Amino acid sequence: MIYRKLLKPLLDWILAFAGVCILSPLLIIIGLAVRLSSRGPVIFVQQRIGKNGRVFDIYKFRTMFHQPGEGKGYKGFIYKDDPNITRVGRFLRRTSLDELPQLINILKGEMSFIGPRPPVLHFPKRYEEYNEYEKQRFLVKPGISGLHQVYHRELHDWDTKIPIDVDYVKNQSFRLDVKLFFLSLASFIKTDKAYPTMLE
């Protein structure tokens, strides 16, 4: 309880602040690459459901053409050869570098390094439509990575992912978070299975 309420938020903030400072040259380079590769904003902003159902804006580097349909074959989801993904965006997705702006979400207290990924407002369902068991995944802050991303990255079905998220919430600990943090560093650089749905 002390870890979840006090220690984890403090560690998240310290690590996120250090990350922004250390990675600031890389963030600037990626931002310039996104800007020069296609028209549109550098940062993609989307509303997600966070802890206790609170809605917040998640930040990512933009990886797709700004207007859906600028690339051919737009279907509302992302797949490996989706023509809506820019050349720079394809690299960012393979390496998960598009997630780096979420360090700001951590500094704002909206996210954690480790936790269930935050769903969008309407998919797989609205917050009020989750049952009591499923809502347990919202008892902690959403994370950049988590139990699902490390051990079950190839699974994209929410009926399968939600029990994994609930299992994390029930077993959350400092030891587990440290383990998932370091495993995430290796997991994120894998290029296979790196194109889940756009709503994930």
Secondary structure, 3 states (H helix, E strand, C coil): CHHHHHHHHHHHHHHHHHHHHHHHHHHHHHHHHHHHHCCCCCEEEEEEECHHHCEEEEEEECCECCCCCCCCCCCCCCCCCCCCECHHHHHHHHHCHHHCCHHHHHHCCCCEEECCCCCECCCCCCHHHCCCCHHHHHCCCCEEECHHHHHCCCCCCHHHHHHHHHHHHHHCCHHHHHHHHHHHHHHCCCCCCCCCCCCC
